[in-house]
Amino acid sequence: MIAGTASHAGKSTLAAGLCRHLARNGVSVAPFKAQNMSNNARVAVSPDGEWGEIGVSQHVQARAAGIPATTDMNPVLLKPRGEGESQVVVDGEAVEHIAAGEYYESHWETAREAAVAAHRRLAADHDVIVAEGAGSIAEINLHDRDLANVECARFADASILIAVDIERGGAFASLYGTLALLPDDIRDRVAGAVITKFRGDAALLDPGIAEIEDKTGVPIVGVVPHDDPGLPAEDSLSLPERAASDDDSATATALGADDGVPDDEAVRVAVPRLPRISNFTDVEPLAREPGVRVAYVELDSGLDDADAVVLPGSKNTVDDLLALREAGFDGALREFDGPVVGLCGGFQLLGERLTGADVEGTGSMSTVEGIGVLPVETHFTTDKRVERVTRTVEGVGPIRGASGTATGYEIHAGRSSPIERVDRPLGPESAATDRVLGTYLHGLFENESVRDAFVEAMFEASGKPRPAPRREGAETSRESRSPYDRAADLVADNVDLGALGVRNLVDPD
């Protein structure tokens, strides 16, 4: 188990790297997270062969392990939707919306049973399970019901590696306090700790490492440098930081700003920071295009500096629509004359109205007027669509020039239908005008034809010449390696895997 002293300590990267390291050395390995809380989800296959949802990190880790993703890898997923409620997903299937206190009263035992059964199935098929914890393993208020950490360590009979984020400061104190607060049986399972996100000369840590090992008896088995291998982010903690100054409500640094293209020659994609943003990793392929900057903007910031807008998914479209309207973002979007794409919840926001809104939102209104730039209406029920799909592409609107097919996945409540004749460039539940596109297809920009067409439309609308694409073979050796291999190298080069008994699996001699 890869546990942590806090959220965002590098657990997901370590787990993915360990999965890939083992897999490329011939070991049958599978990822696992007993309970996850994230609005970034992916589609996987359930034990009965149906499509279901899992957190993005376990989907990434499955790819690192070289195996298909299944719902057994994340049997319990909680998707926050506001007002203290989350949607509970068990074995890939949405169960209900419920408050945190009620979850522990009415669902926790069922969730634990599902997690134990899922782990048992994975363990029967693989030599090693790499389990990822959640947040801090030392949340003493939850130790009697901490499914992702304490309970998982027990029923999985796991050795524990603790990730300690040094970037935020206080790493040694965090580790010392974490170990002191663990239940005795969990403390006995700790095989070592890894300091993550370190910048500078690792030798400077030696005195602190010696003292913390002496005080705790737990070895520091690695110091991992600060190096993002490029894996998709799991939650909104991974979004770029907000701007430091009050008079600049956009992010200080936009994604894609390290491509060598001067900012005044680049185009800027504005992505609103929805309060309940989900699957925001959909925009990351755009940031890898030369001359494209992706900036997460505050809802009251306006769109004066934007060349295009992408509205990402939302776990609660109705409440996010009300937040957009309160901030005036809906008016700014109606006046914006560049390319606009809405993905899933973002698509629903762009329509004329939302009906059945009291099913989706936390309020009592049954109908809410949308932003009104697409002639569609979305109706919400308790049904949910979860499926991998392939759509035929018609190159119109912001993706004119695109062709072929586009693959991705759909995870959404609500069905959208046109209220007047409109182009449907990506299948029946899509809509487009000359400048606006809405679709339920997550992963849209991972499809080269669609991505290229949208980037071309952005540069055309901005009046700027599009930079030449990277020449084939011009990538550095680092860029040419996959994010999974880079994560594996981070682990293999900087962590003593012998402390976990892993070295014997890949090098029996």
C-alpha positions in Angstrom: 0.0 0.0 0.0 1.1 3.5 -0.9 -0.2 5.7 1.9 0.4 9.3 2.6 0.8 12.0 5.3 -1.6 14.2 3.4 -3.5 14.6 0.2 -1.5 15.3 -3.0 1.6 13.8 -1.5 2.5 11.8 -4.7 0.7 8.5 -3.9 -0.9 8.2 -7.3 2.4 8.7 -9.1 4.3 6.3 -6.9 1.6 3.7 -7.4 1.5 4.1 -11.2 5.3 4.0 -11.3 5.5 0.9 -9.2 2.8 -0.8 -11.4 4.8 0.0 -14.6 8.1 -1.0 -13.0 6.7 -4.4 -12.0 4.9 -4.9 -15.3 7.9 -4.2 -17.5 9.8 -6.8 -15.4 7.3 -9.5 -16.1 5.3 -9.3 -12.9 1.5 -9.6 -13.0 0.3 -6.5 -11.1 -3.0 -4.7 -10.6 -3.8 -1.4 -8.9 -6.4 -1.0 -6.2 -8.1 1.8 -4.2 -10.8 0.6 -1.9 -12.5 3.9 -1.6 -11.8 7.0 -3.7 -13.3 10.5 -3.6 -13.0 12.3 -6.9 -15.0 13.8 -9.7 -12.5 12.8 -12.3 -13.7 9.4 -13.4 -13.2 7.0 -16.2 -15.1 4.0 -17.7 -14.1 0.5 -16.8 -15.7 -3.0 -17.0 -17.5 -4.4 -14.0 -17.4 -8.1 -12.8 -20.7 -8.8 -14.7 -19.4 -7.3 -17.9 -21.2 -4.0 -17.7 -19.7 -0.5 -18.0 -19.0 1.3 -14.7 -17.1 4.2 -13.2 -13.7 4.3 -11.4 -11.4 7.1 -10.3 -9.0 8.3 -12.9 -5.9 7.3 -11.0 -6.8 3.6 -11.0 -7.6 3.8 -14.7 -4.1 5.4 -15.2 -2.5 2.8 -13.0 -4.2 0.0 -14.9 -2.7 1.4 -18.1 0.7 1.5 -16.4 0.3 -2.1 -15.4 -0.6 -3.0 -19.0 -4.0 -4.5 -18.2 -7.6 -3.4 -18.8 -9.2 -1.3 -16.2 -12.0 -2.9 -14.1 -14.3 -1.6 -11.4 -12.6 -4.0 -9.0 -9.7 -1.6 -9.0 -11.8 1.1 -7.3 -14.9 -0.6 -5.9 -16.2 2.5 -4.0 -16.1 5.9 -5.5 -17.6 9.0 -3.9 -18.3 11.9 -6.2 -18.8 15.2 -4.3 -21.8 17.3 -5.6 -22.0 20.1 -3.1 -24.0 20.9 0.1 -22.1 18.1 1.9 -23.5 15.4 -0.4 -21.7 12.9 -2.6 -22.9 10.4 -5.2 -22.0 6.9 -4.0 -20.7 4.6 -6.7 -20.3 0.9 -5.8 -18.8 -1.6 -8.2 -19.0 1.0 -10.9 -22.7 1.7 -10.5 -24.2 4.9 -9.0 -26.3 4.1 -5.9 -27.6 7.3 -4.6 -26.8 10.9 -3.4 -26.1 10.9 0.3 -24.6 13.1 3.0 -21.3 12.1 4.6 -22.8 11.2 8.0 -25.5 9.1 6.4 -22.9 7.3 4.3 -21.1 6.0 7.3 -24.4 5.0 9.0 -26.1 3.2 6.1 -23.5 2.4 3.4 -20.1 1.8 5.0 -20.5 -1.9 5.8 -21.8 -2.6 2.3 -19.0 -0.6 0.8 -16.4 -2.5 2.9 -17.9 -5.8 1.7 -17.7 -4.7 -1.9 -14.0 -3.6 -1.4 -13.0 -6.9 0.2 -14.7 -8.9 -2.6 -13.1 -6.8 -5.3 -9.6 -7.2 -3.7 -10.1 -10.9 -3.4 -10.9 -11.2 -7.1 -7.9 -9.1 -8.1 -5.6 -11.1 -5.8 -6.7 -14.3 -7.4 -5.6 -13.1 -10.8 -2.4 -11.2 -10.1 0.9 -11.7 -8.2 1.0 -8.2 -6.7 -1.7 -5.7 -5.8 -0.5 -2.1 -5.5 -3.1 -0.4 -3.3 -3.3 3.4 -3.0 -4.5 5.1 0.1 -6.5 8.3 0.3 -5.5 11.6 1.9 -3.7 11.0 5.2 -3.5 7.6 6.8 -3.5 9.3 10.2 -7.0 10.8 10.3 -7.7 9.7 13.8 -11.4 10.8 13.6 -11.9 8.1 10.9 -9.7 5.2 12.0 -12.7 3.1 12.9 -14.1 3.5 9.3 -11.2 4.4 7.1 -11.8 2.1 4.2 -9.2 3.4 1.9 -6.3 3.2 4.4 -6.7 1.4 7.7 -9.3 -1.2 6.7 -7.7 -1.9 3.3 -4.3 -2.4 5.0 -5.9 -5.0 7.3 -8.0 -7.0 4.8 -5.2 -6.8 2.2 -2.5 -7.8 4.6 -0.4 -5.0 3.1 3.0 -3.7 3.7 2.8 0.1 3.8 5.0 2.7 2.2 4.3 6.3 3.3 4.7 9.2 0.9 5.8 12.4 2.6 5.4 15.7 0.6 8.4 17.9 1.3 7.3 20.7 -1.1 4.9 22.1 1.5 7.4 22.0 4.3 7.3 20.2 7.6 8.0 16.8 6.1 9.7 15.3 9.1 7.1 16.5 11.5 4.4 15.2 9.3 6.0 11.8 9.2 6.7 11.7 12.9 3.1 12.7 13.7 1.6 10.3 11.2 3.5 7.4 12.7 2.6 8.4 16.3 -1.1 8.5 15.5 -1.4 5.2 13.7 -3.1 2.2 15.3 -0.5 -0.2 16.6 -1.3 -2.9 14.1 -1.1 -0.5 11.2 2.1 1.1 12.5 3.7 -2.4 12.5 2.9 -2.7 8.8 4.9 0.4 7.8 7.9 -0.8 5.8 9.3 2.6 5.1 8.7 6.2 3.9 9.5 8.1 0.8 10.1 11.8 0.7 8.5 13.2 -2.5 8.7 16.4 -4.6 12.2 17.3 -3.4 14.1 20.1 -5.2 17.9 20.5 -4.7 20.7 18.5 -3.2 19.3 15.4 -1.5 22.4 15.3 0.7 21.0 18.2 2.6 18.4 15.9 4.0 20.8 13.4 5.5 20.9 14.8 9.1 17.1 14.9 9.2 16.8 11.4 7.7 19.2 10.0 10.3 17.3 11.6 13.2 13.8 10.6 12.0 14.9 7.0 11.5 16.5 7.0 14.9 13.3 8.4 16.5 10.8 6.2 14.7 12.7 3.1 13.6 11.1 3.6 10.1 13.6 3.7 7.3 13.5 6.5 4.7 13.8 4.3 1.6 13.9 7.0 -1.0 13.9 10.7 -1.9 12.0 11.3 -5.2 12.8 14.6 -7.0 10.2 17.0 -8.1 9.4 15.8 -11.6 6.0 15.6 -13.0 5.9 12.6 -15.4 2.7 13.8 -17.0 0.0 11.5 -15.6 -3.6 12.8 -15.5 -4.5 14.6 -12.3 -7.0 13.0 -9.9 -8.7 15.9 -8.3 -9.0 19.7 -8.2 -6.0 20.0 -5.8 -4.0 19.5 -9.0 -5.4 22.4 -10.8 -2.9 25.3 -11.4 -2.7 27.8 -8.5 -4.9 30.8 -8.6 -3.2 34.1 -9.3 -1.4 35.7 -6.4 -2.7 39.3 -7.0 -6.3 40.5 -6.5 -6.3 42.4 -9.8 -5.5 39.3 -11.9 -8.2 36.7 -11.5 -6.7 34.3 -14.1 -4.1 31.8 -13.2 -0.6 33.0 -12.9 0.8 30.4 -15.2 -1.1 28.7 -18.0 -0.7 25.1 -19.0 1.4 24.8 -22.1 3.6 27.9 -21.4 6.8 25.9 -21.7 6.6 25.1 -25.4 9.0 27.8 -26.6 6.3 29.9 -28.3 6.2 33.5 -27.1 3.0 34.2 -25.2 2.0 37.1 -27.6 2.1 34.6 -30.5 0.0 32.0 -28.6 -3.7 31.5 -28.3 -5.4 31.3 -24.9 -8.1 28.8 -24.0 -10.2 29.9 -21.0 -11.5 27.1 -18.8 -13.9 28.4 -16.0 -13.2 27.1 -12.5 -16.6 25.6 -11.9 -17.2 25.1 -8.2 -18.0 21.4 -8.9 -15.6 20.9 -11.8 -15.1 17.3 -13.0 -13.0 15.5 -15.6 -11.0 18.7 -16.2 -8.2 16.5 -17.6 -10.2 16.6 -20.9 -8.4 19.9 -21.8 -4.9 18.7 -21.2 -4.3 17.5 -24.8 -4.8 21.1 -25.9 -2.0 22.3 -23.7 0.4 20.0 -25.5 -0.2 21.8 -28.8 2.5 24.3 -29.7 1.3 27.9 -29.1 -1.8 26.9 -27.1 -2.2 28.1 -23.5 -4.9 26.6 -21.2 -5.8 28.9 -18.4 -8.3 28.2 -15.6 -10.2 31.4 -14.9 -12.3 32.6 -12.1 -16.0 33.0 -12.9 -15.9 36.8 -12.5 -12.8 37.4 -14.5 -14.4 38.0 -17.9 -13.1 36.7 -21.3 -11.3 39.7 -22.7 -8.0 37.8 -23.0 -9.5 34.5 -24.3 -9.3 33.3 -27.8 -11.5 30.2 -27.1 -13.5 28.8 -24.2 -13.8 25.2 -23.1 -16.4 24.4 -20.4 -15.5 21.1 -18.6 -17.7 18.6 -16.9 -19.5 19.3 -13.7 -20.7 17.0 -10.9 -23.7 19.3 -10.4 -24.6 21.2 -13.5 -27.6 23.0 -12.0 -25.7 24.5 -9.1 -22.7 25.4 -11.3 -25.0 27.1 -13.7 -26.4 29.2 -10.9 -22.8 30.1 -9.8 -21.9 31.1 -13.4 -25.0 33.3 -13.5 -24.3 34.9 -10.2 -20.7 35.8 -11.3 -21.9 37.1 -14.7 -20.0 34.5 -16.6 -23.1 33.5 -18.6 -23.4 37.1 -20.0 -19.7 37.2 -20.9 -20.0 33.9 -22.7 -23.0 35.0 -24.7 -21.0 38.1 -25.9 -17.9 36.1 -26.6 -17.3 35.6 -30.4 -14.6 33.0 -30.4 -14.8 29.2 -30.5 -16.6 27.5 -27.6 -16.8 23.9 -26.6 -18.9 22.4 -23.8 -18.0 18.9 -22.6 -20.7 16.8 -20.8 -21.8 19.2 -18.0 -20.4 22.0 -20.0 -22.6 21.0 -22.9 -25.6 21.1 -20.6 -24.8 24.5 -19.3 -24.7 25.9 -22.9 -28.3 24.9 -23.7 -31.6 26.8 -23.4 -32.9 25.2 -20.3 -32.5 22.4 -17.8 -35.6 20.5 -16.7 -35.8 18.0 -13.8 -33.3 20.3 -12.2 -34.3 19.3 -8.7 -33.0 15.8 -9.4 -29.6 17.1 -10.4 -29.2 20.2 -8.2 -29.4 20.6 -4.4 -32.3 23.1 -4.6 -36.0 22.7 -5.3 -36.3 24.4 -8.8 -37.5 22.0 -11.4 -36.6 24.2 -14.4 -33.5 26.4 -14.8 -32.7 28.6 -17.8 -29.4 27.8 -19.4 -26.8 30.1 -21.0 -28.7 29.9 -24.2 -26.0 29.6 -26.9 -27.1 26.1 -28.1 -30.7 25.2 -29.1 -31.0 22.2 -26.8 -32.8 21.2 -23.7 -31.5 18.8 -21.0 -33.8 16.7 -18.9 -32.5 15.1 -15.7 -33.7 11.8 -14.2 -32.1 9.4 -11.8 -30.8 7.3 -14.7 -27.1 7.6 -15.6 -25.2 6.7 -18.8 -21.8 5.1 -18.4 -20.2 3.8 -21.6 -17.2 3.8 -23.9 -18.3 5.1 -27.3 -17.1 5.8 -30.9 -18.7 8.6 -32.8 -18.6 9.5 -36.5 -17.3 13.1 -36.8 -18.9 15.7 -39.0 -16.5 18.7 -39.3 -18.7 21.7 -38.6 -18.6 24.7 -36.2 -15.5 24.9 -34.0 -14.3 21.5 -35.4 -14.8 22.3 -39.1 -12.3 20.2 -41.1 -12.4 17.3 -38.6 -13.3 13.9 -40.1 -13.3 10.2 -39.3 -14.3 8.9 -35.9 -13.7 10.0 -32.3 -13.5 7.6 -29.4 -14.0 8.4 -25.7 -16.4 7.7 -22.9 -19.7 9.1 -21.5 -20.5 9.5 -17.9 -23.5 11.6 -17.3 -27.0 12.1 -15.9 -29.4 14.0 -18.1 -30.3 13.6 -21.7 -30.0 16.5 -24.2 -32.3 17.0 -27.2 -32.6 19.8 -29.8 -35.5 22.2 -29.6 -34.9 23.3 -33.3 -32.9 22.0 -36.2 -29.2 21.9 -35.4 -26.0 20.2 -36.6 -25.0 17.1 -34.6 -21.3 16.7 -35.4 -20.6 13.9 -32.8 -23.8 11.8 -32.8 -27.3 12.3 -31.6 -26.4 13.9 -28.2 -24.3 16.7 -29.6 -25.0 20.1 -31.1 -23.1 22.8 -33.0 -23.5 26.2 -34.4 -20.9 28.2 -36.3 -18.9 28.9 -33.1 -20.3 26.6 -30.4 -20.0 22.8 -29.9 -21.6 20.7 -27.2 -20.9 17.0 -26.7 -21.0 14.3 -24.0 -17.8 12.8 -25.3 -15.1 12.9 -22.7 -11.7 12.4 -24.2 -12.7 14.5 -27.2 -9.4 16.3 -27.6 -7.4 13.1 -27.4 -8.6 12.5 -31.0 -6.1 14.1 -33.3 -8.5 15.1 -36.1 -10.8 16.9 -33.7 -8.0 18.5 -31.7 -6.2 19.7 -34.8 -9.4 21.2 -36.2 -10.2 23.1 -32.9 -6.7 24.4 -32.6 -6.9 25.6 -36.2 -10.2 27.3 -35.5 -8.7 29.1 -32.5 -5.7 30.5 -34.5 -8.0 31.5 -37.3 -10.3 33.4 -35.0 -7.4 35.1 -33.2 -5.8 36.2 -36.5 -2.5 34.8 -35.4 -0.4 32.4 -37.5 -0.3 28.9 -36.1 3.2 27.7 -35.1 4.6 24.7 -37.0 3.8 21.4 -35.4 6.7 19.6 -33.7 8.8 17.7 -36.3 8.6 14.0 -36.1 11.6 12.7 -34.2 12.3 16.2 -32.7 11.1 15.2 -29.2 13.7 14.9 -26.4 14.3 11.5 -25.0 12.2 12.5 -22.0 9.3 13.6 -24.1 9.4 10.4 -26.2 8.9 8.2 -23.2 5.4 7.6 -22.0 4.3 9.1 -18.7 4.0 5.6 -17.3 7.7 4.8 -18.1 8.8 8.2 -16.6 6.9 7.4 -13.4 8.4 3.9 -13.3 11.9 5.4 -13.7 11.2 7.9 -10.9 10.4 5.0 -8.6 13.1 2.6 -9.7 15.8 5.2 -9.7 15.0 6.8 -6.4 13.3 4.2 -4.1 14.8 1.2 -2.5 12.2 -1.4 -3.5 13.9 -4.1 -1.5 12.3 -2.6 1.6 8.9 -3.7 0.2 10.1 -7.1 -1.0 9.6 -6.0 -4.6 13.2 -6.4 -5.7 13.0 -10.1 -5.3 10.1 -10.3 -7.7 12.0 -8.6 -10.5 15.5 -9.8 -9.7 15.3 -13.2 -7.8 19.1 -13.5 -7.7 
